[in-house]
Amino acid sequence: MALPGIQNFTVVDGSLSLSTEDFKGIKTVIGPANAGLYNTIFSFNSAQDAVTVLNGGRLVNAIGVSLDIAGGPIYAMRMQTSVAGSIGTQIKSLISGSDGALATTGSNPVEDNDVIISMTRAGKVGTAPYPAFTYSLDGGITVSDEIAVPVAGTYNVPQSGIVLVFSNGAVGFKAGDSFRFTTVAASWNNTDLSNALAAVLADSTRQYEFVHIIGAQDATLASTVASYMTIAETNERDLHAICEVRDMKYLASLDTTANTFPMTFAGTEVLKIQVSTDFGLTFPTTQSITVPAAAYANAAALAAALNTSAFTGGLFTVTSSATLIQLVFISDKGKVVLKVDNTSTAIGGALLQYTGGQIGQGELEDAWMTSLQTAFASFVSPRVELVAGHADIFSSVARRYVRESGAWLVSGRTSLVPVSEDLGAVERGPLPLIVTPDTGKGIYGIYHDEDSKYGLDPARFTTLRKHKGLKGFYITQGRTFANAGSDYMFIQYRRVMDQASHYFRIASKKYINKRVQVNPNGTLYIVDRQDIEREIRSYISTNLQGEILDVQVVVDPNEVILQTQKLKIDVA
């Protein structure tokens, strides 16, 4: 006697014989690299392969970060950089008696760096025992091994585009001498961007879910990206783009108004500069110089006389522009402030055109936020995600931290999580690879915290934040730049609908030119209609299992297909 229950069991293969390639989380990263063909898509599963093909640069660092977060594969494209990079004004601090000098060359730095060169051994260039130095490209967070100054005095910092040229007079360098400067990476323009995106869309052999474009964008560039995302949709490719916006400006200057030359000093006039490292709350340090007696023919001659280590103390450097005298310094988030001391006697009248109490400061975080809000107020795209705020992110390729857009982390997290998951889901855990903050040393981890300075999230930017009581940093929420109230204001809604649209297109194409039955009035026979609804619903549900609760498919029963030759299908 058979036991009660299931008597037989059959597993049915309900396949529609359609392609089900899963490309969720796969992306194409576009950006500058040191080598490789332009506007050509490569595929990588390891950072070392990317280094071999592209030879470093921001694109390779971004690939490494994403692989560390989410694994591969990753598609990547090197784009042209028609806008040359630059090396900023040098701030030096020399030990008393040193006459060492450092020149910097190279017109195309490959990253935005905060470079610190520190002399670790005294000596003269080309004379044994040779002087030695270390370098940091991330403001001192990570430091290179000690390097002897080459005999010829020239050193190429690996994979950076920066060339250091050491020289000295009779004395040479002393241990403790330091030189600091910033670099701006070579970048692309609208033509470069358009060429790269056109090449991406021209490649029909690869499936991916989104593109990540490396480099700061303004509203004009973002509009270009949006237009190509629309073109992709028109051509049955449902893509969205993760884009970056500019960082806060942290190179600042304290400038005179126009000076009149020649300018004569008697040798008794004193210029005093107060220094704050707490956003101007206190000014505990004062740097003073008695201007040497002379008749200075131009601003450059006066700046050279003022630019002594005893005066600048490694806190700023003195330079000139036309008839201006400028004190240049680094002021991250506006933390460092220079102020002209009211008791200075070298200012006013026919002397230096500073005013007592005049201040210079880096860009304040609030000013940066307002600038972004204004710049993108009228920009709208349900397929573009703009990430605001930079972070110190560890690059396993460069083996140091890089100050880059939080978009690198957002891109990696997007590749990692299911398409239906909110990027700000706290249960996923904090973002990896961000340096541990040490605000006393100017290390913030993230440079805009939406929790402490709220305002960019409601302006539709994707941002990073802390959560009180929790360690680490999180994404506030993934946003597109859709209009307020749009169904696609959050990126997970965009991703789910794009995936559903992709599978719907595949499933519905089965019915092109299919033989069907019609009613006497020319509408589709109910049995055929229900079969189509069931098969499309099954196909979408199977491929989005776990991402959606349900899908509804309705074939229009009123469409007179015998006349229109069209099949109208609604999916929700």
C-alpha positions as CSV (number, residue, x, y, z in Angstrom):
1,M,0.0,0.0,0.0
2,A,1.4,3.4,-1.0
3,L,1.9,6.0,1.6
4,P,-0.4,9.1,1.3
5,G,1.1,12.2,-0.2
6,I,2.8,13.0,-3.5
7,Q,2.5,10.1,-5.9
8,N,4.7,11.5,-8.6
9,F,6.8,14.6,-9.2
10,T,7.9,16.2,-12.4
11,V,10.3,19.1,-12.9
12,V,9.2,21.1,-15.9
13,D,11.7,23.2,-18.0
14,G,9.7,26.4,-18.7
15,S,12.5,28.0,-20.7
16,L,11.5,30.4,-23.5
17,S,14.8,29.6,-25.3
18,L,15.9,33.2,-24.8
19,S,19.2,34.6,-23.7
20,T,19.4,35.3,-19.9
21,E,22.9,36.8,-19.7
22,D,23.1,38.3,-16.2
23,F,24.9,41.7,-16.3
24,K,23.6,43.2,-13.0
25,G,26.4,45.3,-11.4
26,I,28.7,45.1,-14.4
27,K,29.9,48.5,-15.6
28,T,32.2,50.4,-17.9
29,V,34.6,52.8,-16.3
30,I,35.8,55.7,-18.4
31,G,38.7,57.9,-17.5
32,P,42.3,58.9,-18.0
33,A,45.2,56.4,-18.0
34,N,48.9,56.5,-18.8
35,A,48.8,54.1,-21.7
36,G,46.6,52.0,-23.9
37,L,44.4,52.6,-26.9
38,Y,41.9,55.5,-26.6
39,N,38.2,54.9,-26.8
40,T,38.6,51.1,-26.8
41,I,36.8,48.9,-24.3
42,F,39.0,46.5,-22.3
43,S,37.8,43.8,-19.9
44,F,39.6,43.2,-16.5
45,N,39.2,40.8,-13.7
46,S,42.4,41.8,-11.9
47,A,44.1,45.1,-11.2
48,Q,47.4,43.8,-12.3
49,D,46.0,43.2,-15.8
50,A,44.8,46.8,-15.8
51,V,48.2,48.0,-14.8
52,T,49.8,46.0,-17.6
53,V,47.5,47.3,-20.3
54,L,46.9,50.9,-19.1
55,N,50.1,51.6,-17.1
56,G,48.5,53.4,-14.1
57,G,46.6,56.6,-13.8
58,R,43.2,57.4,-12.3
59,L,41.4,54.9,-14.4
60,V,43.6,52.1,-13.1
61,N,43.2,53.2,-9.5
62,A,39.4,53.3,-9.9
63,I,39.4,49.8,-11.4
64,G,41.5,48.5,-8.5
65,V,39.1,50.1,-5.9
66,S,36.1,48.6,-7.5
67,L,37.7,45.2,-7.8
68,D,38.6,45.3,-4.1
69,I,34.9,46.2,-3.3
70,A,32.9,44.1,-5.6
71,G,35.2,41.9,-7.8
72,G,34.9,41.7,-11.6
73,P,34.6,41.7,-14.4
74,I,34.9,45.4,-15.2
75,Y,34.9,47.0,-18.6
76,A,37.2,50.0,-18.9
77,M,37.9,52.7,-21.5
78,R,40.8,55.1,-21.7
79,M,39.6,58.6,-22.8
80,Q,41.7,61.4,-24.3
81,T,42.7,64.3,-22.0
82,S,42.9,67.4,-24.1
83,V,43.3,69.7,-21.0
84,A,46.8,69.6,-19.7
85,G,47.4,69.1,-16.0
86,S,49.4,71.6,-13.8
87,I,51.7,71.8,-10.8
88,G,50.8,74.4,-8.2
89,T,52.9,76.9,-6.3
90,Q,55.5,75.3,-4.1
91,I,55.6,76.0,-0.3
92,K,59.0,75.3,1.1
93,S,60.5,75.1,4.6
94,L,64.3,75.1,4.8
95,I,66.5,74.5,7.8
96,S,68.7,77.5,8.7
97,G,71.7,77.5,6.4
98,S,70.3,75.3,3.8
99,D,70.4,76.5,0.2
100,G,68.7,73.4,-1.4
101,A,66.1,74.0,-4.1
102,L,63.5,71.9,-5.8
103,A,62.1,72.5,-9.2
104,T,59.1,70.5,-10.5
105,T,58.4,69.7,-14.2
106,G,56.0,67.6,-16.1
107,S,52.9,69.2,-17.7
108,N,50.5,66.2,-17.3
109,P,50.2,65.0,-13.7
110,V,47.9,61.9,-13.8
111,E,46.2,62.6,-10.4
112,D,45.2,65.5,-8.1
113,N,47.9,65.2,-5.5
114,D,49.0,66.9,-2.3
115,V,52.8,66.3,-2.6
116,I,55.2,66.6,0.3
117,I,59.0,66.2,-0.3
118,S,61.0,65.7,2.9
119,M,64.8,65.7,3.0
120,T,65.9,62.9,5.3
121,R,69.7,63.2,4.8
122,A,71.9,66.2,4.3
123,G,74.2,66.6,1.4
124,K,74.9,68.2,-2.0
125,V,73.5,67.0,-5.3
126,G,76.0,64.8,-7.1
127,T,78.5,64.7,-4.2
128,A,78.8,61.6,-1.9
129,P,77.4,61.1,0.6
130,Y,74.3,62.0,-1.4
131,P,71.3,63.7,0.2
132,A,68.1,61.6,0.5
133,F,64.4,62.3,0.6
134,T,60.9,60.7,0.9
135,Y,57.8,61.8,-0.9
136,S,54.1,61.6,-0.2
137,L,51.4,62.1,-2.8
138,D,48.5,62.1,-0.3
139,G,49.4,64.9,2.1
140,G,51.5,62.8,4.4
141,I,49.1,59.9,5.0
142,T,51.5,57.5,3.3
143,V,55.2,58.1,2.7
144,S,57.6,56.5,0.3
145,D,60.8,54.7,1.3
146,E,63.9,56.8,1.6
147,I,65.4,57.6,-1.8
148,A,68.9,59.0,-2.6
149,V,68.9,62.1,-4.8
150,P,70.2,60.9,-8.2
151,V,73.6,62.2,-9.2
152,A,72.1,64.3,-11.9
153,G,69.5,65.7,-9.5
154,T,66.4,64.5,-11.4
155,Y,63.9,62.0,-10.2
156,N,60.7,60.8,-11.9
157,V,58.0,60.0,-9.4
158,P,56.6,56.7,-10.7
159,Q,53.3,56.7,-12.5
160,S,52.6,60.3,-11.5
161,G,53.7,62.6,-14.3
162,I,55.8,64.5,-11.8
163,V,59.5,65.1,-12.3
164,L,61.6,66.5,-9.3
165,V,64.8,68.4,-10.1
166,F,67.0,68.9,-7.0
167,S,69.7,71.6,-7.0
168,N,71.7,73.6,-4.4
169,G,74.4,76.2,-3.9
170,A,77.5,75.9,-1.7
171,V,75.9,74.3,1.3
172,G,73.3,71.8,-0.1
173,F,70.3,70.3,1.6
174,K,69.8,69.7,5.3
175,A,67.7,67.0,6.9
176,G,64.4,68.5,7.7
177,D,64.1,70.6,4.6
178,S,60.6,70.2,3.0
179,F,58.7,71.2,-0.1
180,R,55.0,71.0,-0.6
181,F,52.8,71.5,-3.7
182,T,49.6,70.4,-5.2
183,T,49.0,69.0,-8.7
184,V,45.9,69.1,-10.9
185,A,45.5,66.1,-13.2
186,A,45.3,66.2,-16.9
187,S,41.6,66.2,-17.8
188,W,39.1,65.9,-20.6
189,N,36.8,68.3,-22.3
190,N,33.3,68.0,-23.8
191,T,34.7,66.7,-27.1
192,D,36.8,64.0,-25.4
193,L,33.7,63.0,-23.4
194,S,31.4,62.8,-26.4
195,N,34.0,60.7,-28.3
196,A,34.3,58.3,-25.4
197,L,30.6,57.9,-24.9
198,A,29.9,57.5,-28.6
199,A,32.6,54.7,-28.6
200,V,30.9,53.0,-25.6
201,L,27.5,53.0,-27.3
202,A,29.0,51.8,-30.6
203,D,30.1,48.6,-29.0
204,S,27.1,46.3,-29.1
205,T,29.0,43.1,-28.1
206,R,29.1,43.7,-24.4
207,Q,26.3,43.9,-21.8
208,Y,26.7,46.2,-18.7
209,E,24.4,48.0,-16.4
210,F,26.0,51.4,-16.0
211,V,28.9,53.6,-16.8
212,H,31.2,55.5,-14.3
213,I,33.0,58.5,-15.7
214,I,36.1,59.6,-13.8
215,G,36.6,63.4,-13.6
216,A,34.8,66.4,-12.4
217,Q,31.7,67.5,-14.3
218,D,29.8,70.7,-14.5
219,A,26.2,71.0,-15.7
220,T,27.2,71.3,-19.4
221,L,29.3,68.0,-19.2
222,A,26.5,66.3,-17.3
223,S,24.0,67.3,-19.9
224,T,26.3,65.6,-22.5
225,V,26.2,62.5,-20.5
226,A,22.4,62.7,-20.1
227,S,22.0,63.0,-23.9
228,Y,24.0,59.8,-24.5
229,M,22.0,57.9,-21.9
230,T,18.9,59.0,-23.8
231,I,20.5,57.8,-27.0
232,A,21.2,54.5,-25.4
233,E,17.6,54.1,-24.2
234,T,16.4,54.9,-27.7
235,N,18.6,52.1,-29.0
236,E,17.2,49.6,-26.4
237,R,20.1,49.9,-23.9
238,D,18.9,50.9,-20.5
239,L,21.9,52.5,-18.9
240,H,22.6,55.1,-16.1
241,A,25.8,57.0,-15.4
242,I,27.6,57.7,-12.2
243,C,29.4,61.0,-12.5
244,E,31.7,63.1,-10.3
245,V,31.6,66.8,-9.4
246,R,34.5,69.0,-8.3
247,D,36.3,68.8,-5.0
248,M,36.6,71.8,-2.6
249,K,39.4,74.2,-3.6
250,Y,42.1,73.9,-0.9
251,L,44.9,76.0,-2.4
252,A,44.3,79.5,-1.1
253,S,46.1,82.9,-1.2
254,L,46.2,86.2,0.7
255,D,46.5,88.8,-2.0
256,T,47.3,92.5,-2.0
257,T,45.4,94.8,-4.3
258,A,47.5,96.3,-7.2
259,N,50.8,97.7,-6.0
260,T,52.7,100.6,-7.5
261,F,56.4,100.0,-8.5
262,P,59.1,100.9,-8.0
263,M,58.4,100.5,-4.2
264,T,61.0,101.7,-1.7
265,F,61.5,100.3,1.8
266,A,63.8,101.9,4.4
267,G,64.5,98.6,6.2
268,T,62.4,99.3,9.2
269,E,59.0,98.3,8.0
270,V,57.6,95.0,9.3
271,L,55.0,92.7,7.7
272,K,53.2,90.5,10.3
273,I,51.0,87.6,9.2
274,Q,48.8,85.7,11.8
275,V,48.1,82.0,11.2
276,S,45.0,80.1,12.3
277,T,44.5,76.4,11.9
278,D,41.0,76.3,13.4
279,F,39.0,78.1,10.7
280,G,39.9,81.5,12.1
281,L,38.7,81.0,15.7
282,T,42.2,81.6,17.1
283,F,45.5,82.9,15.6
284,P,48.2,81.5,17.8
285,T,51.1,81.9,15.4
286,T,52.5,85.1,13.9
287,Q,55.1,85.1,11.1
288,S,57.1,88.4,10.8
289,I,59.6,89.9,8.4
290,T,61.4,93.2,8.3
291,V,61.4,94.1,4.6
292,P,65.0,94.6,3.5
293,A,65.9,98.1,2.6
294,A,65.7,98.5,-1.2
295,A,63.9,100.0,-4.1
296,Y,62.0,97.1,-5.7
297,A,61.4,97.5,-9.4
298,N,58.6,95.0,-9.7
299,A,56.4,92.6,-7.7
300,A,58.6,89.6,-8.5
301,A,61.6,91.2,-6.9
302,L,59.7,92.1,-3.8
303,A,58.2,88.6,-3.6
304,A,61.7,87.1,-3.8
305,A,62.8,89.3,-0.9
306,L,59.9,88.3,1.2
307,N,60.0,84.6,0.4
308,T,62.5,83.5,3.1
309,S,62.0,80.5,5.3
310,A,62.3,82.6,8.5
311,F,59.2,84.4,7.4
312,T,57.1,81.7,5.7
313,G,58.0,78.9,8.1
314,G,56.7,76.3,5.7
315,L,53.2,77.6,6.4
316,F,52.9,79.6,3.1
317,T,55.0,80.9,0.3
318,V,55.3,84.4,-1.2
319,T,54.8,84.8,-4.9
320,S,53.6,87.5,-7.3
321,S,51.2,87.9,-10.2
322,A,51.4,91.1,-12.2
323,T,51.5,93.8,-9.5
324,L,50.1,91.6,-6.8
325,I,51.9,90.1,-3.9
326,Q,50.4,86.7,-2.9
327,L,50.9,84.5,0.2
328,V,49.9,81.0,-1.1
329,F,49.0,78.2,1.3
330,I,47.0,75.0,1.7
331,S,43.6,75.4,3.5
332,D,41.6,72.3,3.4
333,K,37.9,73.1,4.0
334,G,39.0,76.6,4.9
335,K,40.7,75.4,8.1
336,V,43.9,77.4,7.6
337,V,43.4,81.2,7.7
338,L,46.0,83.9,7.1
339,K,45.4,87.4,8.5
340,V,47.4,90.6,8.2
341,D,48.3,91.8,11.6
342,N,47.0,95.3,12.3
343,T,50.4,96.3,13.8
344,S,52.2,95.7,10.5
345,T,54.1,98.8,9.4
346,A,54.9,97.6,5.8
347,I,51.3,98.0,4.6
348,G,49.3,101.0,3.3
349,G,50.2,104.2,1.6
350,A,53.0,103.6,-0.9
351,L,53.9,100.3,0.7
352,L,52.3,96.8,0.4
353,Q,48.6,97.1,-0.4
354,Y,47.3,94.9,2.3
355,T,44.8,96.2,4.9
356,G,45.0,95.5,8.6
357,G,42.8,92.5,9.5
358,Q,42.6,91.3,5.9
359,I,42.2,87.5,5.6
360,G,42.8,84.7,3.1
361,Q,41.1,81.4,3.4
362,G,40.5,78.2,1.4
363,E,37.1,77.5,0.1
364,L,34.6,76.9,2.9
365,E,32.5,73.7,2.8
366,D,29.3,75.8,2.9
367,A,30.5,77.9,-0.1
368,W,31.3,74.7,-2.0
369,M,27.9,73.3,-1.3
370,T,26.1,76.5,-2.4
371,S,28.2,76.5,-5.6
372,L,27.1,73.0,-6.5
373,Q,23.5,73.6,-5.7
374,T,23.5,76.7,-7.9
375,A,25.4,75.1,-10.8
376,F,23.1,72.1,-11.1
377,A,19.8,73.6,-10.0
378,S,18.3,73.4,-13.5
379,F,19.9,70.1,-14.6
380,V,17.5,67.2,-14.8
381,S,18.2,63.6,-15.8
382,P,16.6,60.4,-14.5
383,R,19.6,58.5,-15.8
384,V,22.5,60.5,-14.3
385,E,23.8,60.2,-10.7
386,L,26.1,63.0,-9.5
387,V,28.2,62.2,-6.5
388,A,29.4,65.1,-4.3
389,G,32.2,64.9,-1.8
390,H,35.7,63.4,-1.9
391,A,37.3,60.8,0.3
392,D,40.8,59.5,1.1
393,I,40.4,56.0,-0.5
394,F,43.1,53.3,-0.4
395,S,44.3,52.2,-3.8
396,S,45.9,48.8,-3.8
397,V,47.3,49.6,-7.2
398,A,49.1,52.8,-6.0
399,R,49.6,51.3,-2.5
400,R,48.6,54.6,-0.9
401,Y,45.5,56.7,-0.3
402,V,44.1,58.8,-3.2
403,R,41.8,61.8,-2.6
404,E,39.1,61.0,-5.1
405,S,35.4,61.4,-5.6
406,G,33.1,59.4,-3.4
407,A,31.8,58.2,-6.8
408,W,34.5,55.6,-6.7
409,L,33.0,54.0,-3.6
410,V,29.4,54.5,-4.9
411,S,30.4,52.7,-8.1
412,G,31.9,49.8,-6.2
413,R,28.9,49.5,-3.9
414,T,26.5,49.6,-6.9
415,S,28.3,46.7,-8.5
416,L,28.2,44.8,-5.2
417,V,24.6,45.0,-4.1
418,P,21.3,43.7,-5.6
419,V,19.7,46.1,-8.0
420,S,16.7,46.6,-5.6
421,E,18.9,47.5,-2.6
422,D,19.1,51.1,-1.4
423,L,22.8,52.1,-1.6
424,G,22.4,53.7,1.8
425,A,21.3,50.5,3.5
426,V,23.1,50.5,6.9
427,E,22.8,46.8,7.3
428,R,25.2,46.4,4.4
429,G,27.9,47.9,6.6
430,P,30.2,50.9,6.3
431,L,32.1,51.7,3.1
432,P,35.5,50.1,2.9
433,L,38.9,51.5,2.0
434,I,38.5,55.0,3.6
435,V,41.3,56.2,5.8
436,T,40.7,56.4,9.6
437,P,40.1,60.1,10.3
438,D,42.6,62.2,12.3
439,T,41.2,65.8,12.1
440,G,44.2,67.1,14.1
441,K,46.4,66.2,11.2
442,G,43.8,67.4,8.6
443,I,42.8,63.8,7.7
444,Y,39.0,63.7,7.5
445,G,38.3,60.4,5.8
446,I,35.5,62.0,3.9
447,Y,35.6,65.8,3.1
448,H,31.8,66.3,3.1
449,D,29.7,64.6,5.7
450,E,26.0,65.0,4.8
451,D,25.1,64.2,8.4
452,S,26.9,67.3,9.8
453,K,26.3,69.6,6.9
454,Y,23.0,68.7,5.4
455,G,22.0,70.2,2.0
456,L,23.3,68.3,-1.0
457,D,21.0,65.3,-0.6
458,P,17.8,67.3,-1.0
459,A,19.5,69.0,-4.0
460,R,19.6,65.5,-5.6
461,F,23.3,64.7,-5.1
462,T,24.5,61.3,-3.9
463,T,26.6,62.0,-0.8
464,L,28.5,60.2,1.9
465,R,27.8,60.5,5.7
466,K,28.5,59.3,9.2
467,H,25.8,57.8,11.4
468,K,26.0,58.8,15.0
469,G,26.9,55.8,17.2
470,L,28.2,53.7,14.2
471,K,31.8,53.4,13.0
472,G,32.7,54.3,9.5
473,F,31.1,56.1,6.6
474,Y,28.0,55.3,4.6
475,I,26.2,56.4,1.4
476,T,23.3,58.8,2.4
477,Q,21.1,57.4,-0.5
478,G,21.7,56.8,-4.1
479,R,19.9,59.6,-6.1
480,T,19.4,60.4,-9.7
481,F,18.9,63.9,-10.9
482,A,15.3,63.2,-11.8
483,N,12.7,65.8,-11.0
484,A,11.2,65.8,-7.5
485,G,8.4,63.3,-7.3
486,S,9.8,61.1,-10.2
487,D,9.5,57.4,-10.0
488,Y,13.2,57.3,-10.6
489,M,14.5,59.7,-8.0
490,F,16.4,56.8,-6.2
491,I,18.9,54.7,-8.1
492,Q,17.4,51.4,-7.0
493,Y,14.2,52.3,-8.7
494,R,16.1,53.2,-11.8
495,R,18.1,49.9,-11.7
496,V,15.0,47.7,-11.2
497,M,13.0,49.3,-14.0
498,D,16.0,49.2,-16.4
499,Q,16.5,45.4,-15.7
500,A,12.7,44.8,-16.1
501,S,12.7,46.8,-19.4
502,H,15.7,44.7,-20.7
503,Y,14.0,41.4,-20.0
504,F,10.7,42.6,-21.3
505,R,12.3,43.6,-24.6
506,I,13.9,40.2,-24.9
507,A,10.7,38.3,-24.0
508,S,8.4,40.3,-26.2
509,K,10.6,39.9,-29.3
510,K,9.6,36.3,-29.4
511,Y,6.2,37.4,-30.7
512,I,7.5,39.4,-33.7
513,N,5.7,38.1,-36.8
514,K,4.2,35.2,-34.7
515,R,1.1,33.5,-36.1
516,V,-1.8,34.2,-33.8
517,Q,-5.6,33.9,-33.7
518,V,-7.9,36.9,-33.8
519,N,-11.5,37.5,-32.9
520,P,-14.1,38.4,-35.6
521,N,-13.5,42.1,-34.7
522,G,-9.7,41.8,-35.3
523,T,-8.6,41.8,-31.7
524,L,-6.3,39.1,-30.3
525,Y,-7.9,35.8,-29.2
526,I,-8.1,35.6,-25.4
527,V,-6.1,32.3,-25.2
528,D,-3.2,33.7,-27.2
529,R,-3.4,36.9,-25.2
530,Q,-3.2,35.0,-21.9
531,D,-0.3,32.8,-23.2
532,I,1.7,35.9,-24.1
533,E,1.0,37.5,-20.7
534,R,1.9,34.4,-18.8
535,E,5.2,33.7,-20.7
536,I,6.4,37.3,-20.5
537,R,5.5,37.5,-16.8
538,S,7.4,34.3,-16.1
539,Y,10.5,35.4,-18.0
540,I,10.7,38.7,-16.1
541,S,10.0,37.2,-12.7
542,T,12.6,34.5,-13.2
543,N,15.3,36.9,-14.2
544,L,14.5,39.4,-11.4
545,Q,13.8,36.8,-8.7
546,G,14.4,38.4,-5.3
547,E,14.5,41.9,-6.8
548,I,10.7,42.4,-7.3
549,L,7.6,41.3,-5.5
550,D,5.4,40.9,-8.6
551,V,5.1,41.9,-12.2
552,Q,1.9,42.5,-14.1
553,V,1.6,42.0,-17.9
554,V,-1.4,43.0,-19.9
555,V,-1.9,42.6,-23.6
556,D,-4.3,45.2,-24.8
557,P,-7.6,43.4,-25.5
558,N,-8.9,46.3,-27.6
559,E,-6.0,46.6,-30.0
560,V,-7.3,45.7,-33.5
561,I,-4.2,43.9,-34.5
562,L,-5.6,42.7,-37.8
563,Q,-5.7,46.3,-38.8
564,T,-2.9,48.0,-36.9
565,Q,-0.4,45.0,-37.2
566,K,0.7,45.9,-33.7
567,L,0.7,44.1,-30.4
568,K,0.4,46.5,-27.4
569,I,1.7,45.1,-24.1
570,D,1.8,47.0,-20.8
571,V,4.1,45.9,-18.0
572,A,4.0,47.1,-14.4
